[in-house]
Amino acid sequence: MTTVDVPDAPGTFAAFREREFRLLWTNTFLFSLVQSTQRFTFVWLVLELGRGANASGLVLFAMGLPVFVVVLPAGVLIDRMDRRHLLLGSQAGALVVTLATALLVAADRINLPITIALATALGATLAFGQPVRSSVLPTLVPKARLMNAIVLTTIGINISMIVGPALGGAAIALWGLGGAFGLQAAIYSLGLVVLLFLRLPERPPPPPRRRMRADIGEGLTFVGRHREIRALFLLLATTGLFMLGPYQALMPQIARDQLGRDALGASLLFAFLGAGMGATSLVLARSRDLSHKGAWFAGALVFGGIVQVGLGLSTVYALTAVLMFFWGVSGGFFMNLNQTLIQTHTPPAVMGRVMSLHTLAMVGLSPMGALAGGVVAGAVGAPVTVAGAGMLIAGVAAMVLLRVTTLRSMR
């Protein structure tokens, strides 16, 4: 199967006309649903073990650590190997590790070192699974529907962000932590079944084998050669360090200690975040095109950093929920437009390696942000840490918006 350019295809759900995209979307949604549930559940597990922000940050750091080790070689493999086999392998690996976690928790054989080891194993499956999903996406839809496909994928992720933490909190309340991890294993199983029906298009034979270092260098050179792509990756890395990492590690603690909420109340805050991202994504999905995507992207990140300051300082649950929604609105622009711009301006021959760098910048750096955020929070408190990180994000994004003038006009 090959994709061809077609005339502009209006409609919010235009990309769903492609069968293989529907299957990939379903699998990505289920995978993201578990991921959003899992990060919350792991943090809550650490809290139940009697540990604080430092340990929460350490576990999330462990989940992202494999990205630094395997994601760049994974990008080379994506450009060389059968991507469907890589998808199936990463999904099966995540299922096995999650099922083992459920059994250990249910048997009361869990402790912090085992939790860190399990989080590391899960991170390895994510390091392979996420970039291959991203690199496959442009091959399943015509070019005119690429942004629509990315937005629809983001909407699925938004829904998972709404449902996932709430599902995790409800599962903990109903069945305990062991039952919550068992539910995640069941969802992974369903996603594995969906992948069995996925058929990917044939692609040209890969270039002659070279040393892996040379192939990785080619991907790095492509990013380094283009000023606008470099700026996109800089902002992506900044977000991973100072937004995604601290919020994953510290927002559950803020909800419990500063807002006085239990697991379900804390998880609902993440649902407001997902709702905001979903609202933005629906607007973008209905748009045939958006001029000055780069300006919208960087401007939304400035706004998101300002909102994050408010999240750190808020002591009222209702205000925090409203701020989480608007944080999600800015995140909807960020997630959709960043990936659209990178994939639109990246040739297919290096797509796997570039998207592995994309995973490294966001998924790999966010655990580092979680670890650093946990350490800083231990000294100055979680609210001040979250607010200070928001100020840094707003400042960096504003600087890039003003200095990289060609970014503002990217389409």
N, C-alpha and C positions, 0 to 999 in steps of 0.2 A: 504494500500500500504506500502511495506517495501523496504528498499534499501539494496543491497548486494554489497560486494566488487567485482569488475570486474578487468580484466587485464588493465594495463595502457592504457588510452584512449587518443591517440594523437589528435591533431586538436585544432585550436584556439577557436572554438565554440562548443567543445565536450559536455559541460554541457547543452547546449540548446536542446539536444536530449530528455531531461526529460520535459514533458508537464508542470508539476506543477512548476518546476524551471522557465520555461518561463513566467508563470503567475506571480510568485513572483518577477521575474526580472522586468517585466513591471510595476508592482505596485511600486516597490522600485524606479525605474527610475522616475516615475511621482511624487512620494512623494519627492524625492531628488530635482527634478526640481523646485518644489514649494519652498522647503526649501532654495535652493540657491538664488532663486528670492526674497524670503521673507526677508532674512537677509539684502540684499542690499536695498530693498524697505523700510524696517523699518528704517534703518540708514538714507536713503535719506529723509524720512518723518520727522525725527527729525531735520535734517538740514533745511528743508523747514519751520519747526516751529520756526526757528531762534535760535536753540540750537546748542551747539558745541560738542566737544569730550566727555566731562563728561556725557552729556545726552545720547549720542550714546552708550557709555559703559554701562550706567544704564539700557537702554532698552534691550540690549543684555544680560546683567546680569539677568534681569527679565525673559527673555526667557529661561534661563538655571536654574533658581532658583528651579522650581518644580522637577528637576532631583534629587536634594538633598533630597527632601521630599518623593518622590514616587518611585524612580527607584529601590531601594533595595527591598521594598515590591513587586514591579512589578515583579522582578526576581523570587520571591517565587511563585507568582501567575502564571507566565509562566510555572514553573515546575509542577504546580498543576492543572491548568484550561485548558479549550479549547482555544488553541492559536489562532484559526481562529476567534473566538468571540472577543478576545482582539484586533486582527488586525482590524476587522470591526469597533469596537468601537472607537479606536484611530483615524482611518481615518475619520469617521463621525464627531467626535468632532473637528478635525482640519478644516473640511469643514464649520461647523457652525460658528466657531470663525472667520475664514477668510472672510466669507460672511458678518458677522456683521461689520468687519473692513472696508470692501468696502463700505457698506451703510453709516457708520459714516463719512468716509472721503468724500464721494460724497455729503453728506448733510452738510459738513463743521461743523460737531459737534465734531471734534477730537481735543484733546489737549494732553499734555505730560502725565498727570496722566492716562487718558484713554488708551493712547498708551502703557504705562507700564502694565496696567491691561490686555490688549489684548495679549501682548507679553507673559505674565505669563501664560495665558490660553493656548496659543499655545504650550508653553514649556511643559505643562502637557501632551498634546497629544503626543508630541515627546518622553517624558520619557517612555511611554508605547509602542509606535510604534516601535522605533528603536531596543531595545533589543529583542523583540519578532521576528522581521524579522531576526536578526542575529542568534537567537537560532533555528529557523525553518530551516535555509539554509542547515545545514549538514544532515538533515533527507530527503532531496529531491533529493540528488544525491549520487551515489556510492562514497566510500571513495577515490578511485583513481582520481575522478574528483573534489574533494573538492577545491583544490587550483584554478583549472580552473573556478569553479563556483564563488569563491570569487573574482577572477580577473575580470570575466565578469560583476559581480555586480559592482565592482569598476569602470570598463569602463563606465557602465551606469551612475554612479555618476559623473565620469569625464565629460561625455557628458552634464549632467545636469549643471555642473559647468561652462562649456563653454557657453551653451545656456541660462541658467537661468539668470545670471546677465545682459547679453546682452538683453534678453527678457524683463527683468524688466526695464532696461533703455529705451528700445524702447517703451514699453507700457506706461511709464511715459510721454515720449515725445509725443505720439499719443493721449492718453486718460486721462492723468493725473494720480495722485496717486490712486484715486478711481477706475479707469479703470484697473490699474495694479493689485490691490487686487481682483477685480472682475475676472480677468483672472486666478488668482491663485485659486479662488474658483471653477472655471470651471474645472481646471486640477485635483483638489482634487476629484471632482465628477466622472471624468473618471476613476481615480484610484480606487474609491469605487466600480464601476461597475466591474472592473477586479477582485477584491477580491471575488466577489460573485461566481465566477467560480472556485476558488481555493479549492482544497481538500487536506487536510494534512494527512499524514500516521498515522495509529494508533500507540500508544506507550504503554509500560507496565503501569499498574496501578501505580499511585504515592504511595510513602511510607505513612504509617499512619500519620495523621495530627499531627503536633507538634506546639508548639508556634512559631509564626513568627520569633521571635528573634532567636530561635534556628536554624531555617532554614537559616536565613541570616548569622548567625555565621558559619554555615557549608561552605557556599560559601567563606566567608572571610578566613576561615581556610585553604581551598584548595589553595587559591592564596598565602597565607602567608607561606605555607609549602614548596613551590617549588621556589628555588632561581631564576631560569630562568624566571618563570612566574612573579615573583615579579619585576624583571628587566624590563620585557616588559611593565608592568603596570606603573612603575616609568617613563619610557620614554614616554609612552602615556600621563600620567598626565602632564609631563613637556611640551609636545607639546601643550596640551590643554591650559595651562596657558600662555605660552610665544610665541606661534606661532599662533594658531587658533584664540584665543581671540583678541590679538592686531591687527591682520590683518583684522578681520571682523569689528572692531570698527574704525580703524584708516586709512586703505587704501583708503576708499572713500574720507576722508578728505585730505589725502596727494595728491590724484589725483586732487581734486578741488583746494586746496590752493597752493600746491608746483608745480604741473604740469599744472595747469590752464585748466582743462578739465571739461566738463559738465557731466550730469548723464550717457549719452551713452558712452562717452569716458572713464569715470571711470569704468563702468561696463565691457568694453572690456578687461581691464586688468585682470579681473577674468577669462575671456575666455582663455587668454594665459596660465594662471595657469592650467585650466582644460585640455588644449591641451597637456601640458607637462606630466600631470598625465596619460592622455590617451595613450601617446606614450610609457611610461614605462609599462603600463598595457598590451598593445598589445604584447610587447616583452615577458612578463611573461606568458601571455596566451598561447603563442606558445611553451613554455618550458614544457617538460614532468616533469622535476624536477629541483630543484635548490639547490645545496649543500651549506652549511653554510648560511642558510637563516638569522640566527641571526646576522652574521657579515655584510651581505648586508643591513639589516634593520638599525642597529646602525650606520654604515658608511654613509648611505644615510642621516641620521638625522644630522650628523656632517656637511655634505655638505650643507644641507638645512639651517642650522643655519648661515653658512657663507654667503650664498646667501641672507638671510634675512637682514644681515648687509648692504649689497649693496642696497637692496630695500629701506632701511631707508635713505641712504645717497644720492641716485640718484635724480638728478634734471632734467633729460632728459626723456621725455615720451618714446621714442624708447628704451633706455637702460632699463628702468623699465619694459617694455613689455618683453624684452629678459630675464631679470632676473626672471620675473614671470614664464616664460616657464620652466627655469631650476629649479626653486623652485618646480614647479609641477612635474618635473622628479624625484626629490628626494622624493616628497610626494607620488608618485606612488609606490615606493618601501616600504615606511613607511606603507601606508594604507593596501596594499595587504599582506605583509609579517607579520605584527603585528597580524592581524586577523587570518591568516592561522596558525601561530605558536600557538596562544592561543587555537583555536578551535581543532587543531590536538592533543593537549596535555591535553584536558579537557574531562572528561567522560560525557556521555549524561545526567546522573542523576542530575548534577549540572550546566548544560550548561546555563539554563535560568538565574541563579544567577550570574554566571561568566560574561555572556554577559551584564547583567545589570550593573555590576561593570565596564565593558568596556565602556558602555554609560556614566556612572558617571565620569570616568576618562577623557573622551574626551569631550562629550557634556556638562557635568555638570561643568567641570572646565574651559572650554573656555569662558563662560560668566563672570566668576570671573576674568579671564585674561583680558577680554574686559573692565570690570569695573576698574580694577587696571590700565590698560593701558590708559584709558581715564583720570583717576586722574593724573597719571604721565605726560601724554601729556599736561595736562593743566598747568603743572609747567615748563616742559623742551621742550615741542613741540612734535608733533607726529613723525617726522623723527628720532629724537634721541631715542625716546621710542622704536620704531620698531627695530632700529639697536641694541640697548642695549639688548633687549629681544633675538635677534638672537645670540648675543655673549654668553648669558646664555645657550641657547639650545645647541650650539656647544660644550660648555665646559662640560655640564652634559653628553651628548651623548658620548663624547670622554672618559670621566672617566669610564662610564659603559662598553664601548667597551674594555678598557684596563683591568679592574678589574674583570669583570664577564666572565672568559675565557670559561665557558661552554655555555654561550649564543652564542658565535661565531660559535660553531659547531652544533647548533640546526638545525634540518631539518623539 
